[in-house]
């Protein structure tokens, strides 16, 4: 199969190490827009860790899956992402992530590779999981399973909460220092080759902004209250854009909310989202 190796399904990586200090935690927090108004996330005295920092720790394992799957990077799009938190992320540590190429779905025109990555401490405690969906354009039509349909559609009513955060003009410059060095997010010439007028913001940076809004509106900025969070990446965000994250209560207990994020023009950039709270 051109664009992705269908025989990669079921392959599992060795545990891949990621070591970090509180400074990496703070750099990530700044990368998703935190500042003086979010002191507990940027000051080491009583430092909290944003749940979406889990995506940074899993980067080496997710990258392994792309190379192991022989993915054509010129066709690659990060389509969806989910984190599942089993306990709070420590402010520093030496963690190990094992990735598995779980499925490759046939989306007719495109292929969707689903990767499951599990992160544990040195002593073997399970900390969190990442489930990533990578779309390989033009690699579909091989007769495979179509995969599940998108769920988590917002109801036809006003959201139960909305929160607005504005990205900085240089947000991409800071966020990439946490590990995603794709030139699409920094090099104007590369961005133009990809069809954009200028570099775009990382999808997982937008994911982090949405998580910040959820923490602000539903959790009193307590990261331990988030059990899981998932979205589909459905639109482009440029550095300097405003992100409005909306949530609709999806259960009687108030533990689940459908999530959607839009830019300042009303265009949906994160869709089919769901957050589950403790």
LINHUDA-V923027 format. One line per field, one symbol per residue. ss: DSSP state (@ for helix, = for strand, . for the rest). phi: phi as a letter, one per 40 degrees, with the letter a starting at -180 (. if undefined). burial: b if it has 24 or more other ideal C-beta (glycine too) atoms within 12 Angstrom, else e. A space follows every 50 residues. Layout:
ss = ???
phi = ???
burial = ???
This chain:
ss = .....@@@...=...=====.@@@@@@@@@@....@@@@@@@.@@@.... @@@@@@@.@@@@@@@@@@....@@@==========.......======== =======..===========.....===========.............. ..........======....@@@@@@@@....@@@..@@@@@@......= ..@@@@@@@@@@@@@@@@....@@@========....=...========. .....========....==========.
phi = .chaccccdgcbcccbcbbabcccccdcdccbgcaccbdcbbbcdbcbbc dccdccccddcccdcccccfccccbcbccaabbbbcaccccaibbbbbbb ccabcccgcbbbcbbbbbbbcdcgcccabbbbbbcbcgbcgbgcccgccc bfccccacccaabbbbcccbdccccccchccdcdcacdccccccgbcadb cddcccdccccdcccccbbffbcccccaababcbacbbdhccbbbbbbdb accgbbbcbabbcccgccbbbfcabbbc
burial = bebbbbebbebebebbebebebebbbbbbbbbbbeeebebbbeeeebbbb bbbbbbbbbbbbbbbbebbbbbeebbbbbbbbbbbebbbbbebebbbbbb bbbbbbbeebbbbbbbbbbbbeeeeebbbbbbbbbbbebbebeeeeeeee ebebeeeebbbbbebebbeebbbbbbebbbebebbbeeeeeeebeeebbb bbbbbbbbbbbbbbbbbbbebebebbbbbbbbbbbbbbbebbbbbbbbbb eeeeebbbbbbbbeeeebbbbbbbbbbe
